[in-house]
Amino acid sequence: MMTALRRKTPPLLAISMGDPAGVGPEVILKAAAALARRRGAPSIAVVGDLSAMRAAAARLSGAPAPYQWHPGQPPIRLTKGLGVLSISSLPARAIRPGHPTVEGGGAAYDYIVTGARMAMSGEADALVTAPISKDWMNRAGHHFPGHSELLAHLGRTRLWRMMFVAGELTVVLVTAHMGFAKVASALTQRNVLDTIRLLCAHLRGALGVARPRIAVLGLNPHAGEGGMFGDEEIRVIAPAIRRAQRDGIDAYGPLAPDTAFIRTAGSFNFDAAVAMYHDQGLIAVKALEFDRAVNVTLGLPFVRTSPDHGTAFDIAGKGIANPSSMIAAIEYAWRAAAGREKTGRRASA
């Protein structure tokens, strides 16, 4: 990895534009307009297509004007406009909202790669990724299930996890995109323990939580009811928790999944929770705060966040896309980048 460059003040966040036919350009512009009013807001460099960003800005009222920007140049202040590192020059058909193309899918891949390299080299302090179409990226010849797998490949990261943040609730997944029938066999003491350790390192290093309290859910109803409804809690989850505790991590459980997210006196009894599978954690996150949920990839050698929604091709170009999740993703990256700078951490984002 290249040696990190000197940090910028305020932080510089790279934002990959996502699929040019989706809502990415729109929610980036709306988020930039909202953040321009914030004191000490981060600088932003959009990695994408200048024509696509300008076309989106022309459809919106009050959007910052996109300008060409190159690495090494001073960041463009949001009150003056929006810097775009334009690495594609797509034909009009590829930037037509709601009409994805192979060219657009290939360009979206290139935006991610460039943004990740900026974050790894220290040119940017964090990477925020706008939504892509996995289908169209694969049609363009880039065969990755999604952002996380591609970024793990680029960062040469073998151990990574998906984490979701929704207001006061933070949840990390032991297993993610797999059929439910495969979850039980995929759970091991090692991957549960690795998840707890990654989460604890992130909370300490990026967010400055000195002694994070981590709740660990069970897999089965009533956390197995002493083995009556399954023994994964006894064989796998509880031993992983005990090992984490021996490492000095304040982890506890396994908790019954149906009551784990009850708020006592209006707040959760933990800083973050570990869920065993996708819907176990994501139902709670999206029920609590769907519009502002943020996806964070743990384990990468840089901070990466993303809004927790897709390309929304059906509403792209109509000016009605909600930027709340993009704003939250930028805010989280901003906070995490500042926390890592304070603690001097450059790994296990």
C-alpha positions as CSV (number, residue, x, y, z in Angstrom):
1,M,0.0,0.0,0.0
2,M,1.2,3.5,-0.7
3,T,2.2,5.7,2.2
4,A,-0.6,7.8,3.4
5,L,-0.4,11.5,2.5
6,R,-0.8,14.3,5.0
7,R,-4.4,14.6,6.3
8,K,-6.5,17.4,5.1
9,T,-8.5,19.7,7.4
10,P,-11.4,19.3,7.0
11,P,-11.3,15.7,5.8
12,L,-11.7,15.0,2.1
13,L,-14.2,12.4,1.3
14,A,-14.3,10.6,-2.1
15,I,-17.8,9.7,-3.3
16,S,-18.1,7.2,-6.1
17,M,-21.1,8.4,-8.3
18,G,-22.7,5.0,-8.6
19,D,-24.7,3.9,-11.7
20,P,-25.1,7.0,-13.9
21,A,-28.7,6.1,-14.7
22,G,-29.7,5.8,-11.0
23,V,-30.4,8.2,-8.2
24,G,-26.7,8.5,-7.2
25,P,-26.0,11.9,-8.9
26,E,-29.2,13.3,-7.5
27,V,-28.7,12.3,-3.8
28,I,-25.0,13.3,-3.9
29,L,-26.0,16.8,-5.1
30,K,-28.8,17.1,-2.5
31,A,-26.5,15.9,0.2
32,A,-23.8,18.4,-0.8
33,A,-26.3,21.2,-0.8
34,A,-27.4,20.3,2.7
35,L,-23.8,19.9,4.0
36,A,-22.7,23.2,2.5
37,R,-24.6,24.9,5.3
38,R,-22.7,23.0,8.0
39,R,-19.8,24.6,9.8
40,G,-16.6,22.6,9.3
41,A,-18.2,20.3,6.8
42,P,-15.9,17.8,5.0
43,S,-14.6,18.5,1.5
44,I,-16.1,16.2,-1.2
45,A,-14.7,14.9,-4.4
46,V,-17.2,13.0,-6.6
47,V,-15.5,10.3,-8.7
48,G,-17.8,9.9,-11.7
49,D,-18.9,11.6,-14.9
50,L,-18.9,15.4,-15.1
51,S,-21.7,15.5,-17.7
52,A,-23.9,13.2,-15.6
53,M,-23.4,15.4,-12.6
54,R,-24.1,18.6,-14.5
55,A,-27.2,17.1,-16.1
56,A,-28.5,16.1,-12.7
57,A,-27.7,19.5,-11.2
58,A,-29.7,21.1,-14.0
59,R,-32.8,19.2,-13.0
60,L,-32.6,20.3,-9.3
61,S,-33.2,23.6,-7.6
62,G,-30.4,24.9,-5.4
63,A,-27.9,22.2,-6.3
64,P,-24.2,23.1,-6.2
65,A,-22.6,23.6,-9.6
66,P,-20.3,20.6,-10.5
67,Y,-16.8,21.5,-11.5
68,Q,-13.9,19.5,-12.8
69,W,-11.4,18.6,-10.1
70,H,-8.1,16.7,-10.1
71,P,-6.2,15.1,-7.3
72,G,-3.5,17.4,-5.8
73,Q,-5.7,20.5,-6.4
74,P,-7.2,22.2,-3.3
75,P,-10.7,20.8,-2.7
76,I,-13.6,22.9,-3.9
77,R,-15.6,24.3,-1.0
78,L,-19.2,23.2,-1.0
79,T,-20.3,26.8,-0.8
80,K,-18.5,27.4,-4.1
81,G,-19.6,24.2,-6.0
82,L,-18.9,20.5,-6.1
83,G,-15.6,19.0,-7.2
84,V,-15.9,16.1,-9.7
85,L,-13.0,13.8,-10.7
86,S,-14.4,13.0,-14.1
87,I,-13.0,9.6,-15.2
88,S,-15.6,8.8,-17.8
89,S,-17.1,10.6,-20.8
90,L,-20.3,8.6,-21.3
91,P,-22.7,9.0,-24.3
92,A,-26.1,10.6,-23.6
93,R,-27.9,7.2,-23.6
94,A,-25.7,6.0,-20.7
95,I,-26.6,9.0,-18.4
96,R,-30.3,8.9,-19.2
97,P,-32.1,8.5,-15.8
98,G,-33.9,5.2,-15.3
99,H,-32.3,3.5,-18.3
100,P,-29.2,1.5,-17.3
101,T,-26.6,0.4,-19.8
102,V,-23.6,-1.8,-20.0
103,E,-21.4,1.4,-20.4
104,G,-22.9,2.8,-17.2
105,G,-22.4,-0.5,-15.3
106,G,-18.7,-0.5,-16.4
107,A,-18.2,3.1,-15.5
108,A,-19.7,2.6,-12.0
109,Y,-17.1,-0.1,-11.5
110,D,-14.3,2.3,-12.5
111,Y,-15.6,5.0,-10.1
112,I,-15.4,2.5,-7.2
113,V,-11.9,1.4,-8.1
114,T,-10.6,4.9,-8.4
115,G,-12.3,6.0,-5.1
116,A,-10.9,3.0,-3.3
117,R,-7.4,3.8,-4.5
118,M,-7.7,7.4,-3.4
119,A,-8.7,6.2,0.1
120,M,-5.9,3.6,0.3
121,S,-3.2,6.1,-0.8
122,G,-4.4,8.8,1.6
123,E,-5.5,11.1,-1.2
124,A,-9.0,10.8,0.4
125,D,-9.8,10.3,4.1
126,A,-12.7,8.0,3.4
127,L,-14.9,6.5,0.6
128,V,-18.6,6.9,0.3
129,T,-20.2,4.8,-2.4
130,A,-23.5,5.8,-4.2
131,P,-25.7,2.9,-5.3
132,I,-24.7,0.6,-8.2
133,S,-26.6,-2.0,-10.1
134,K,-25.0,-5.4,-9.4
135,D,-26.7,-6.7,-12.5
136,W,-25.4,-4.1,-14.9
137,M,-21.9,-4.1,-13.4
138,N,-21.8,-7.9,-13.9
139,R,-23.1,-7.5,-17.5
140,A,-20.1,-5.1,-18.0
141,G,-17.8,-8.0,-17.1
142,H,-17.1,-7.2,-13.5
143,H,-18.2,-10.2,-11.5
144,F,-18.6,-9.3,-7.9
145,P,-21.8,-9.7,-5.8
146,G,-21.6,-6.1,-4.7
147,H,-19.6,-3.2,-3.3
148,S,-18.3,-5.0,-0.3
149,E,-16.8,-7.9,-2.1
150,L,-15.2,-5.7,-4.7
151,L,-13.7,-3.4,-2.1
152,A,-12.4,-6.3,-0.1
153,H,-10.7,-7.6,-3.2
154,L,-9.2,-4.2,-3.9
155,G,-8.0,-3.8,-0.3
156,R,-6.7,-7.4,-0.2
157,T,-9.0,-7.9,2.8
158,R,-9.9,-11.5,3.7
159,L,-11.7,-10.7,6.9
160,W,-14.5,-8.2,6.6
161,R,-18.1,-7.7,7.7
162,M,-21.2,-5.6,6.8
163,M,-22.3,-3.2,9.5
164,F,-25.5,-1.1,9.5
165,V,-26.1,2.1,11.5
166,A,-29.6,3.5,12.1
167,G,-29.6,6.3,14.6
168,E,-28.9,4.7,18.0
169,L,-28.8,1.2,16.6
170,T,-25.6,-0.3,15.2
171,V,-25.7,-4.0,14.0
172,V,-23.0,-6.1,12.4
173,L,-23.7,-9.3,10.6
174,V,-21.8,-12.6,11.0
175,T,-23.3,-13.9,7.7
176,A,-24.8,-11.7,5.0
177,H,-26.0,-12.7,1.6
178,M,-26.7,-16.4,1.8
179,G,-29.9,-18.4,1.9
180,F,-31.3,-19.0,5.4
181,A,-31.0,-22.8,5.1
182,K,-27.2,-22.4,4.9
183,V,-26.8,-20.0,7.9
184,A,-26.5,-22.6,10.7
185,S,-23.8,-24.6,9.0
186,A,-21.9,-21.4,8.1
187,L,-21.6,-20.3,11.8
188,T,-18.4,-21.2,13.6
189,Q,-16.8,-20.0,16.8
190,R,-14.1,-18.4,14.7
191,N,-16.4,-16.2,12.5
192,V,-18.5,-15.2,15.4
193,L,-15.4,-14.2,17.4
194,D,-13.9,-12.4,14.4
195,T,-17.1,-10.4,14.0
196,I,-17.0,-9.3,17.7
197,R,-13.3,-8.4,17.4
198,L,-13.8,-6.4,14.2
199,L,-16.7,-4.5,15.7
200,C,-14.9,-3.7,18.9
201,A,-11.8,-2.4,17.0
202,H,-14.0,-0.2,14.9
203,L,-15.9,1.3,17.8
204,R,-12.7,2.0,19.7
205,G,-10.6,3.2,16.8
206,A,-13.0,5.1,14.5
207,L,-15.6,6.2,17.0
208,G,-13.6,6.6,20.2
209,V,-15.7,4.4,22.4
210,A,-13.2,3.4,25.1
211,R,-15.0,0.2,26.3
212,P,-17.8,-0.6,23.9
213,R,-20.6,-2.9,25.2
214,I,-21.5,-5.4,22.6
215,A,-24.7,-7.5,22.6
216,V,-24.5,-10.9,20.8
217,L,-27.7,-12.4,19.5
218,G,-28.5,-16.1,19.4
219,L,-29.6,-17.9,16.3
220,N,-32.6,-19.8,17.4
221,P,-35.9,-18.8,19.1
222,H,-35.3,-18.0,22.8
223,A,-31.6,-18.3,22.1
224,G,-32.1,-22.1,21.8
225,E,-33.9,-22.5,25.2
226,G,-31.0,-24.5,26.6
227,G,-30.7,-26.7,23.6
228,M,-34.4,-27.4,23.1
229,F,-34.7,-25.4,19.8
230,G,-31.1,-25.8,18.6
231,D,-27.6,-26.1,20.0
232,E,-25.8,-23.4,18.0
233,E,-25.8,-21.1,21.1
234,I,-24.2,-23.8,23.2
235,R,-21.7,-25.0,20.6
236,V,-20.8,-21.9,18.7
237,I,-22.0,-18.5,20.0
238,A,-21.5,-18.8,23.8
239,P,-17.9,-20.1,23.5
240,A,-17.1,-17.2,21.0
241,I,-18.4,-14.7,23.5
242,R,-16.3,-16.2,26.3
243,R,-13.2,-16.0,24.2
244,A,-14.0,-12.3,23.4
245,Q,-14.4,-11.6,27.1
246,R,-11.0,-13.2,27.8
247,D,-9.6,-10.7,25.3
248,G,-11.0,-7.8,27.4
249,I,-14.1,-7.2,25.2
250,D,-17.3,-6.3,27.0
251,A,-19.5,-8.7,25.0
252,Y,-22.5,-10.5,26.4
253,G,-25.2,-13.0,25.3
254,P,-26.4,-15.0,23.4
255,L,-29.6,-13.0,23.6
256,A,-33.0,-14.1,22.5
257,P,-33.4,-12.4,19.1
258,D,-37.0,-11.4,19.6
259,T,-36.2,-9.3,22.6
260,A,-32.6,-8.2,21.9
261,F,-33.7,-4.9,20.5
262,I,-36.1,-3.8,23.2
263,R,-35.2,-0.4,24.5
264,T,-35.1,-0.1,28.3
265,A,-36.0,3.5,29.4
266,G,-35.8,4.7,25.8
267,S,-32.3,3.5,25.0
268,F,-30.5,0.3,24.1
269,N,-28.3,-1.5,26.7
270,F,-25.4,-1.8,24.3
271,D,-23.2,0.3,21.9
272,A,-23.6,-2.2,19.1
273,A,-25.1,-5.7,18.4
274,V,-23.9,-8.8,16.5
275,A,-26.6,-10.5,14.5
276,M,-26.1,-14.0,13.1
277,Y,-27.8,-13.4,9.7
278,H,-29.0,-10.7,7.4
279,D,-32.7,-10.3,8.2
280,Q,-32.2,-10.8,12.0
281,G,-30.3,-7.5,12.1
282,L,-31.6,-5.6,9.1
283,I,-35.3,-5.9,10.0
284,A,-34.6,-4.0,13.2
285,V,-32.4,-1.4,11.5
286,K,-34.9,-0.7,8.7
287,A,-37.9,-0.7,10.9
288,L,-36.2,1.9,13.2
289,E,-34.9,4.3,10.6
290,F,-35.2,3.2,7.0
291,D,-34.5,6.6,5.4
292,R,-31.2,7.2,7.3
293,A,-29.6,3.7,7.5
294,V,-26.0,3.5,6.6
295,N,-23.9,0.6,5.4
296,V,-20.3,0.4,6.7
297,T,-17.8,-2.2,5.6
298,L,-15.6,-3.3,8.6
299,G,-12.1,-4.7,8.0
300,L,-11.0,-2.6,5.1
301,P,-7.8,-0.5,5.3
302,F,-9.9,2.6,4.9
303,V,-13.3,3.9,6.0
304,R,-16.1,3.1,3.6
305,T,-19.8,3.9,4.0
306,S,-22.8,3.8,1.7
307,P,-26.5,4.8,1.8
308,D,-28.6,1.7,2.5
309,H,-30.7,1.8,-0.6
310,G,-30.4,0.9,-4.3
311,T,-30.3,2.7,-7.6
312,A,-34.0,3.4,-7.6
313,F,-34.2,3.4,-11.5
314,D,-38.0,3.9,-11.2
315,I,-37.7,7.4,-9.7
316,A,-34.3,8.4,-11.1
317,G,-34.4,11.9,-12.8
318,K,-37.7,12.9,-11.2
319,G,-36.1,15.0,-8.5
320,I,-37.9,13.1,-5.7
321,A,-35.1,10.8,-4.3
322,N,-34.6,11.2,-0.6
323,P,-31.0,12.2,0.2
324,S,-31.2,11.4,4.0
325,S,-29.3,8.1,3.8
326,M,-26.6,9.7,1.7
327,I,-26.3,12.5,4.1
328,A,-26.0,10.0,7.0
329,A,-23.4,8.0,5.1
330,I,-21.3,11.2,4.6
331,E,-21.7,12.2,8.2
332,Y,-20.7,8.8,9.4
333,A,-17.6,8.7,7.1
334,W,-16.7,12.2,8.3
335,R,-17.0,11.2,12.0
336,A,-15.1,7.9,11.5
337,A,-12.3,9.6,9.4
338,A,-11.8,12.2,12.2
339,G,-11.8,9.5,14.8
340,R,-9.2,7.4,13.0
341,E,-7.0,10.5,12.6
342,K,-7.3,11.2,16.3
343,T,-6.3,7.7,17.2
344,G,-3.7,7.3,14.4
345,R,-5.4,4.2,13.0
346,R,-5.2,3.3,9.3
347,A,-6.6,-0.3,9.4
348,S,-9.6,-2.3,10.5
349,A,-12.0,0.4,9.4
